[in-house]
Amino acid sequence: MRGLLPLIIGGLIGATYGMLYTKQSGADLRAHLKQSNNKVGDFFKAMFSADVAGIKNAAAGIASAKVVQDAWSKTKEVAGDVMEKGKEAVGSVADKAGEAVETVADKAKEGVETVADKVTGDDSKSV
């Protein structure tokens, strides 16, 4: 701020000096200043509108990123639920398959014992 104030004061003094000692008439000077002022105003309007457009684009980008982030979170949540249900289903099928294998093994063992008993003639273990 210290370096800015002397710059502004120097600019104002220079502009005043230039207006006082110009070779143009007052009307011409005012017309020239008005034209220059319009150019400066147009410059700042263009710069401001570009900044506003940039801010709007950035906001749209942030909103899009939020939507993508929310969708990703939901996808991970659903995928986790599907994996959990899949694990439960596989576990249930594995348990039932294990029980079926045990039942078949028990029945096969009983069948082998029955056949062995009939071959040896020992009917005391018959069911």
C-alpha positions, 0 to 999 in steps of 0.5 A: 500500500505504501508504494501504491499511494505515491503512484496514484498521486503522481498519476493524478498530478501528471494527468492534471499537468497534461490537461492544463498544458495541452494544445487542444481546446477544452471541447476537444479535450473533453471529447478525447477524454470521454472517448478514452474513458469509454475504451477503459470502461469497455475494457473493464466490462469485458474483463468483468464479464469474462471473470463472471463467465469463468466463475460460472464455468468453475461453479458448473465444474464444481457442481459436476464434480460433486455429482460425479463424487456422489455417484461414485460413493453410491456405486461403491455402496451398492457394490459393497452391498452386492458383494456382501449378498454374493458372499452370503449366497455363496456361503449358503450354497457351500453349506448346502453342498457340504451337507449334501455331500455328507448325506451322500457319503453317509448313504454310500457308506450304509450301502457299502455296509449293507452289501458287505453284510449280505456278501458275508452273510451277517444280517445283524447290522441290517437296518 
